[in-house]
Amino acid sequence: MAVLHPMVMMGCHFQDRPCKPCLCLRGLQERWAGAPFAYCEEPVARSCPHRGWDHGKHLEICKARSDAIDPCPGCGGRHRTMIETLRCEIVHSVRRSFKEDRPGKPIGERLPSSMKASVWRMIRDGVIERDGSRCRLCGKDLANVPSWMTEVHHVRPKSAGGADHPTNLITLCAMCHRRITVDAILASASRSRAASEGFLPQECLEALR
C-alpha cells in the first residue's frame, strides 16, 4: 500500500466537506437508514484504509448525499453538506421534543459520538429552562448557584429503558439528586420501590408506571 502524503485530508472522495474535518460518507445510504456516521478528521484519515479518489465514485457519493439531504428532515430546506443537515435536524428535533406529551425515539441515534454530547447539552439546558431553574423536589432556586449544583435526572433510568427525552427528565439540585440515587440503590437491593417513590413528585411516579 502506498504511503499517505502528510496532507492526509486532501482529496478523499468519501469526505462530506473535502480537506476539512467532516463526516465520512462511506456507505451513505446504509448510514442514513440508521447506522451511525463516523467523523473524519486528520488523525483518523491518516490510518484510514478506505481513502482514495475516483471521479465516478465521487459523483455517486455526491448524488447519494443530495438525495439524503433534500429536503432537510428538520427545516424542509436544503443544506450544502450532510453535517449541516444533521445539525439542523438536531435543533428542530430537540425543539419538537419539548412539545411532545410522551417520549419519542432517542434524538441523534445515528450521530457520531462527538455530536451526541452537544445534543445532550441542548436537552439538558432546555429541561432546566423548562423547570424555571428550580429543583423539582425541594424548590431550591438554582439560577445563581454554581453549575455543579444543578443536575438533570432521568425519571426512568437509562438502564431500565429510559430515554434522553424531556418527558423523562427533571431538574434537581445536587442534594436531592444524591438522595434519590442512594434511595434507588437501596430500593433496588431490597426489590422494593416504596422508599424511592417517597422522594419523587407525582408526575414522575406516573411516568414510571
Secondary structure, 3 states (H helix, E strand, C coil): CCCCCCCCCCCCCCECCCCCCEEECCCHHHHHCCCCCEEECHHHHHCCCCCCCCHHHHHHHHHHHHHHHCCCCCCCCCCCCHHHHHHHHHHHHHHHHCCCCCCCCCCCCCCCHHHHHHHHHHHHHHHHHHCCCECCCCCCECCCCCHHHEEEEECCCHHHCCCCCHHHEEEEEHHHHHHHHHHHHHHHHCCCCHHHHCCCCHHHHHHHC
